[in-house]
Amino acid sequence: MSGFEEEFMKYRHLILVISVVLFSYSTLSFLYLSTASAKTQVAPGKAIDEQVAQYNHAVKAGSPMDRCVQAGFVASAYIQAKDDANSQAWNGIRNNECQTAGLTQ
């Protein structure tokens, strides 16, 4: 055996352990990142809830202009969530609120 082969055989187990560790790390990183992206898909529902809460606050304590603006934000949140039915419904609410505020389109 040559000197290189002897050195390789000496460190073969170390190379094998390092390879397994690196493979495990990359697999765990992939799994973590794939579950993290799944968690971000929940965010549109939370954003919608927050916008509806802001609209309800504007209805209780805001001006007609505040209600118009907040209804538009809710409609935009539904557009981002790709919920066409609710987006159209909130666009109707926004149009009514904006007319009440004296705005025309």
N, CA and C atoms as a LAMMPS dump frame, in Angstrom:
ITEM: TIMESTEP
0
ITEM: NUMBER OF ATOMS
315
ITEM: BOX BOUNDS ff ff ff
-5.0000000000000000e+02 5.0000000000000000e+02
-5.0000000000000000e+02 5.0000000000000000e+02
-5.0000000000000000e+02 5.0000000000000000e+02
ITEM: ATOMS id mol type element x y z
1 1 1 N 0.841 -1.169 0
2 1 2 C 0 0 0
3 1 3 C 0.891 1.239 0
4 2 1 N 0.412 2.216 -0.729
5 2 2 C 1.152 3.469 -0.778
6 2 3 C 0.838 4.3 0.459
7 3 1 N 1.574 5.386 0.635
8 3 2 C 1.382 6.261 1.788
9 3 3 C -0.004 6.892 1.804
10 4 1 N -0.512 7.251 0.614
11 4 2 C -1.843 7.874 0.544
12 4 3 C -2.926 6.899 0.978
13 5 1 N -2.814 5.662 0.507
14 5 2 C -3.816 4.653 0.857
15 5 3 C -3.808 4.377 2.36
16 6 1 N -2.654 4.365 2.956
17 6 2 C -2.559 4.128 4.394
18 6 3 C -3.198 5.285 5.179
19 7 1 N -2.935 6.511 4.741
20 7 2 C -3.531 7.675 5.395
21 7 3 C -5.048 7.664 5.221
22 8 1 N -5.493 7.302 4.027
23 8 2 C -6.931 7.244 3.763
24 8 3 C -7.593 6.211 4.661
25 9 1 N -7.006 5.053 4.772
26 9 2 C -7.574 3.997 5.609
27 9 3 C -7.591 4.408 7.079
28 10 1 N -6.606 5.194 7.465
29 10 2 C -6.506 5.644 8.854
30 10 3 C -7.676 6.571 9.199
31 11 1 N -8.059 7.41 8.255
32 11 2 C -9.102 8.404 8.509
33 11 3 C -10.447 8.035 7.886
34 12 1 N -10.575 6.829 7.417
35 12 2 C -11.802 6.4 6.756
36 12 3 C -13.021 6.546 7.667
37 13 1 N -12.9 6.154 8.909
38 13 2 C -14.028 6.232 9.844
39 13 3 C -14.371 7.686 10.146
40 14 1 N -13.363 8.524 10.28
41 14 2 C -13.603 9.933 10.523
42 14 3 C -14.333 10.568 9.335
43 15 1 N -13.918 10.238 8.136
44 15 2 C -14.574 10.762 6.927
45 15 3 C -16.013 10.267 6.864
46 16 1 N -16.24 9.03 7.202
47 16 2 C -17.585 8.466 7.194
48 16 3 C -18.478 9.18 8.21
49 17 1 N -17.98 9.421 9.413
50 17 2 C -18.751 10.107 10.451
51 17 3 C -19.078 11.532 10.019
52 18 1 N -18.099 12.237 9.481
53 18 2 C -18.331 13.611 9.018
54 18 3 C -19.365 13.632 7.895
55 19 1 N -19.304 12.673 6.991
56 19 2 C -20.279 12.594 5.894
57 19 3 C -21.697 12.373 6.422
58 20 1 N -21.836 11.49 7.383
59 20 2 C -23.154 11.216 7.974
60 20 3 C -23.678 12.455 8.694
61 21 1 N -22.813 13.138 9.43
62 21 2 C -23.227 14.346 10.148
63 21 3 C -23.679 15.423 9.17
64 22 1 N -22.918 15.642 8.116
65 22 2 C -23.292 16.654 7.116
66 22 3 C -24.596 16.294 6.415
67 23 1 N -24.775 15.021 6.095
68 23 2 C -26.023 14.589 5.459
69 23 3 C -27.206 14.799 6.407
70 24 1 N -27.025 14.45 7.663
71 24 2 C -28.098 14.635 8.648
72 24 3 C -28.432 16.112 8.825
73 25 1 N -27.407 16.934 8.896
74 25 2 C -27.633 18.375 9.04
75 25 3 C -28.402 18.936 7.852
76 26 1 N -28.026 18.556 6.643
77 26 2 C -28.722 19.08 5.469
78 26 3 C -30.167 18.58 5.422
79 27 1 N -30.396 17.336 5.83
80 27 2 C -31.762 16.804 5.854
81 27 3 C -32.614 17.53 6.887
82 28 1 N -32.095 17.743 8.073
83 28 2 C -32.839 18.456 9.108
84 28 3 C -33.091 19.909 8.705
85 29 1 N -32.122 20.538 8.067
86 29 2 C -32.313 21.909 7.594
87 29 3 C -33.434 21.969 6.571
88 30 1 N -33.443 21.021 5.65
89 30 2 C -34.504 20.979 4.638
90 30 3 C -35.871 20.794 5.289
91 31 1 N -35.958 19.871 6.234
92 31 2 C -37.241 19.625 6.894
93 31 3 C -37.696 20.847 7.683
94 32 1 N -36.776 21.515 8.364
95 32 2 C -37.127 22.708 9.124
96 32 3 C -37.628 23.801 8.192
97 33 1 N -36.924 24.033 7.103
98 33 2 C -37.325 25.091 6.178
99 33 3 C -38.647 24.772 5.498
100 34 1 N -38.914 23.519 5.216
101 34 2 C -40.178 23.175 4.575
102 34 3 C -41.349 23.349 5.544
103 35 1 N -41.15 23.073 6.837
104 35 2 C -42.232 23.301 7.798
105 35 3 C -42.37 24.78 8.108
106 36 1 N -41.282 25.54 8.052
107 36 2 C -41.368 26.984 8.295
108 36 3 C -42.168 27.656 7.2
109 37 1 N -42.033 27.201 5.957
110 37 2 C -42.81 27.799 4.874
111 37 3 C -44.284 27.415 4.992
112 38 1 N -44.575 26.249 5.553
113 38 2 C -45.975 25.865 5.755
114 38 3 C -46.614 26.741 6.818
115 39 1 N -45.831 27.163 7.825
116 39 2 C -46.368 28.017 8.872
117 39 3 C -46.693 29.406 8.353
118 40 1 N -45.95 29.882 7.363
119 40 2 C -46.206 31.218 6.836
120 40 3 C -47.495 31.27 6.039
121 41 1 N -47.998 30.144 5.603
122 41 2 C -49.233 30.135 4.848
123 41 3 C -50.447 30.408 5.734
124 42 1 N -50.295 30.331 7.04
125 42 2 C -51.376 30.627 7.964
126 42 3 C -51.559 32.139 8.107
127 43 1 N -50.541 32.893 7.813
128 43 2 C -50.532 34.341 8.023
129 43 3 C -51.683 35.089 7.353
130 44 1 N -52.109 34.744 6.117
131 44 2 C -53.212 35.518 5.531
132 44 3 C -54.487 35.507 6.375
133 45 1 N -54.808 34.393 7.014
134 45 2 C -55.985 34.34 7.874
135 45 3 C -55.859 35.286 9.052
136 46 1 N -54.668 35.342 9.615
137 46 2 C -54.43 36.246 10.737
138 46 3 C -54.504 37.69 10.267
139 47 1 N -53.949 37.967 9.083
140 47 2 C -53.993 39.329 8.543
141 47 3 C -55.44 39.758 8.292
142 48 1 N -56.248 38.858 7.799
143 48 2 C -57.66 39.164 7.56
144 48 3 C -58.355 39.467 8.879
145 49 1 N -58.114 38.618 9.883
146 49 2 C -58.739 38.84 11.196
147 49 3 C -58.355 40.198 11.773
148 50 1 N -57.081 40.557 11.622
149 50 2 C -56.635 41.848 12.14
150 50 3 C -57.292 43.01 11.395
151 51 1 N -57.424 42.88 10.085
152 51 2 C -58.045 43.948 9.304
153 51 3 C -59.541 44.077 9.62
154 52 1 N -60.208 42.95 9.817
155 52 2 C -61.63 42.998 10.19
156 52 3 C -61.777 43.647 11.564
157 53 1 N -60.871 43.336 12.487
158 53 2 C -60.917 43.955 13.816
159 53 3 C -60.72 45.466 13.711
160 54 1 N -59.802 45.898 12.852
161 54 2 C -59.582 47.333 12.647
162 54 3 C -60.823 47.992 12.043
163 55 1 N -61.469 47.303 11.109
164 55 2 C -62.7 47.837 10.516
165 55 3 C -63.776 47.969 11.598
166 56 1 N -63.945 46.934 12.426
167 56 2 C -64.948 46.993 13.486
168 56 3 C -64.665 48.125 14.461
169 57 1 N -63.397 48.37 14.735
170 57 2 C -63.033 49.494 15.602
171 57 3 C -63.41 50.819 14.926
172 58 1 N -63.176 50.905 13.621
173 58 2 C -63.528 52.129 12.891
174 58 3 C -65.035 52.341 12.869
175 59 1 N -65.801 51.26 12.817
176 59 2 C -67.266 51.378 12.837
177 59 3 C -67.716 51.952 14.185
178 60 1 N -67.085 51.499 15.263
179 60 2 C -67.482 51.953 16.592
180 60 3 C -67.01 53.368 16.9
181 61 1 N -65.772 53.691 16.512
182 61 2 C -65.187 54.938 17.002
183 61 3 C -64.594 55.817 15.907
184 62 1 N -64.742 55.435 14.654
185 62 2 C -64.096 56.201 13.597
186 62 3 C -65.067 57.014 12.771
187 63 1 N -64.492 57.784 11.891
188 63 2 C -65.284 58.613 10.985
189 63 3 C -65.705 57.772 9.771
190 64 1 N -66.626 58.288 8.96
191 64 2 C -66.991 57.563 7.731
192 64 3 C -65.78 57.308 6.825
193 65 1 N -64.843 58.239 6.79
194 65 2 C -63.635 58.045 5.989
195 65 3 C -62.8 56.891 6.54
196 66 1 N -62.707 56.777 7.869
197 66 2 C -61.985 55.661 8.487
198 66 3 C -62.619 54.326 8.093
199 67 1 N -63.941 54.273 8.119
200 67 2 C -64.635 53.036 7.741
201 67 3 C -64.376 52.702 6.282
202 68 1 N -64.363 53.704 5.423
203 68 2 C -64.096 53.491 3.997
204 68 3 C -62.701 52.896 3.808
205 69 1 N -61.723 53.497 4.447
206 69 2 C -60.334 53.044 4.301
207 69 3 C -60.164 51.64 4.861
208 70 1 N -60.698 51.392 6.047
209 70 2 C -60.537 50.075 6.675
210 70 3 C -61.241 48.982 5.877
211 71 1 N -62.392 49.277 5.301
212 71 2 C -63.08 48.281 4.471
213 71 3 C -62.228 47.952 3.245
214 72 1 N -61.546 48.948 2.71
215 72 2 C -60.635 48.695 1.594
216 72 3 C -59.482 47.797 1.994
217 73 1 N -58.975 47.987 3.216
218 73 2 C -57.892 47.126 3.702
219 73 3 C -58.364 45.681 3.847
220 74 1 N -59.592 45.511 4.328
221 74 2 C -60.123 44.145 4.471
222 74 3 C -60.263 43.502 3.09
223 75 1 N -60.788 44.258 2.126
224 75 2 C -60.925 43.726 0.767
225 75 3 C -59.556 43.341 0.213
226 76 1 N -58.549 44.161 0.455
227 76 2 C -57.187 43.858 -0.02
228 76 3 C -56.638 42.595 0.644
229 77 1 N -56.927 42.413 1.923
230 77 2 C -56.459 41.21 2.62
231 77 3 C -57.078 39.962 2.002
232 78 1 N -58.353 40.042 1.652
233 78 2 C -58.992 38.897 1.002
234 78 3 C -58.439 38.668 -0.399
235 79 1 N -58.081 39.734 -1.105
236 79 2 C -57.468 39.573 -2.428
237 79 3 C -56.144 38.839 -2.292
238 80 1 N -55.346 39.231 -1.311
239 80 2 C -54.053 38.57 -1.101
240 80 3 C -54.227 37.108 -0.719
241 81 1 N -55.303 36.801 -0.018
242 81 2 C -55.58 35.414 0.363
243 81 3 C -56.242 34.638 -0.772
244 82 1 N -56.492 35.314 -1.894
245 82 2 C -57.135 34.707 -3.073
246 82 3 C -58.525 34.168 -2.756
247 83 1 N -59.262 34.919 -1.943
248 83 2 C -60.635 34.582 -1.584
249 83 3 C -61.548 35.56 -2.327
250 84 1 N -61.931 35.174 -3.542
251 84 2 C -62.67 36.089 -4.417
252 84 3 C -64.054 36.444 -3.892
253 85 1 N -64.755 35.491 -3.325
254 85 2 C -66.117 35.764 -2.847
255 85 3 C -66.106 36.824 -1.744
256 86 1 N -65.264 36.641 -0.751
257 86 2 C -65.193 37.625 0.334
258 86 3 C -64.593 38.942 -0.136
259 87 1 N -63.681 38.87 -1.087
260 87 2 C -63.106 40.095 -1.634
261 87 3 C -64.182 40.94 -2.307
262 88 1 N -65.033 40.312 -3.084
263 88 2 C -66.122 41.039 -3.744
264 88 3 C -67.115 41.588 -2.725
265 89 1 N -67.411 40.803 -1.702
266 89 2 C -68.338 41.266 -0.666
267 89 3 C -67.766 42.499 0.036
268 90 1 N -66.478 42.471 0.376
269 90 2 C -65.869 43.603 1.062
270 90 3 C -65.669 44.789 0.132
271 91 1 N -65.522 44.544 -1.156
272 91 2 C -65.485 45.668 -2.092
273 91 3 C -66.838 46.378 -2.109
274 92 1 N -67.92 45.618 -2.002
275 92 2 C -69.248 46.225 -1.904
276 92 3 C -69.402 47.036 -0.624
277 93 1 N -68.923 46.488 0.485
278 93 2 C -68.965 47.217 1.76
279 93 3 C -68.13 48.492 1.651
280 94 1 N -66.953 48.359 1.049
281 94 2 C -66.092 49.534 0.875
282 94 3 C -66.782 50.6 0.028
283 95 1 N -67.42 50.183 -1.056
284 95 2 C -68.129 51.15 -1.91
285 95 3 C -69.222 51.875 -1.129
286 96 1 N -69.97 51.135 -0.318
287 96 2 C -71.019 51.76 0.494
288 96 3 C -70.435 52.722 1.515
289 97 1 N -69.377 52.299 2.175
290 97 2 C -68.758 53.157 3.184
291 97 3 C -68.156 54.421 2.543
292 98 1 N -67.568 54.262 1.371
293 98 2 C -66.971 55.414 0.697
294 98 3 C -68.065 56.389 0.207
295 99 1 N -69.185 55.841 -0.246
296 99 2 C -70.295 56.723 -0.631
297 99 3 C -70.808 57.49 0.593
298 100 1 N -70.904 56.813 1.728
299 100 2 C -71.327 57.466 2.963
300 100 3 C -70.338 58.568 3.341
301 101 1 N -69.047 58.347 3.065
302 101 2 C -68.038 59.339 3.388
303 101 3 C -67.989 60.481 2.371
304 102 1 N -68.792 60.339 1.297
305 102 2 C -68.83 61.402 0.286
306 102 3 C -67.842 61.207 -0.857
307 103 1 N -67.255 60.023 -0.946
308 103 2 C -66.324 59.735 -2.038
309 103 3 C -67.041 59 -3.156
310 104 1 N -66.724 59.367 -4.368
311 104 2 C -67.275 58.657 -5.522
312 104 3 C -66.124 58.033 -6.29
313 105 1 N -66.466 57.016 -7.027
314 105 2 C -65.4 56.338 -7.778
315 105 3 C -65.49 56.654 -9.24
